[in-house]
Amino acid sequence: MPSAAGRLDLSAVLDRLGELEVNELLVEAGPTLAGELIRQSLLDELLLYMAPKLLGPQGRPLVELPELAKLQDARSFTLVDVQRLGEDVRLQVRPVLDLIAAQSSREG
């Protein structure tokens, strides 16, 4: 499997899983892998579990992404479903497609 800087090429990994006829993949990830999947646009949806607690600066980030220069550059998601699980909440979100990518897929 191709790698760079000691890390797997995630796109190549997903391509290989597709060759093996893996149609769905659940990835339970920490902030580094989750951030990389988002940064490379390699996911279809996120399931986020939230508890009504604030951890402060010692809490780990949800994802590691590059610093934003402008708020409008933030990744956007569409809320698909919200489920209450006791005191916690599960959010199902899907990435909002870039307008150019959406247009080119309609034209192609």
Secondary structure, 3 states (H helix, E strand, C coil): CCEECCEECHHHHHHHHHHCCCCCCCCCCCHHHHHHHHHCCCCCCEEEEECCCCCHHHCCCCCCCCCCCCHHHCCCEEEEEEEEECCEEEEEEEECCCHHHHHHHHHC
